[in-house]
Amino acid sequence: HIELVADRSTIKADGRDLSFITVKVVDKSGNLCPDAQHLVRYSVKGEGRYRAGANGDPTSLELFHKPQMKLFNGMMTAIVESSEQPGTITLTASAKGLKPATITIRTE
């Protein structure tokens, strides 16, 4: 399944603050699956937007600003940006054959 872990659970509602979310594919015991190369698609609801993604693969030609990217060694980072309105940002990550994951970031 997909696991999401944010660097911060609250960011500023200034239209510029970012939260970096580590995206991992893990097995039922929570161990990283380093062979996972799934295409992960992102959707965002609330007071923010998907800003970029990075998978660390030096050979990847994928566009970083599109809300989708393949994992590299079972991981990648997704970045969301706040709007200027306080509230919440909900990021959902999904991939074919994997249980999706959702994380919520507060904006103040």
Summary of the structure (lengths in Angstrom):
residues: 108
radius of gyration: 13.5
end to end distance: 30.4
largest distance: 39.5
contacts: 326
relative contact order: 0.34
helix: 0%
strand: 55%
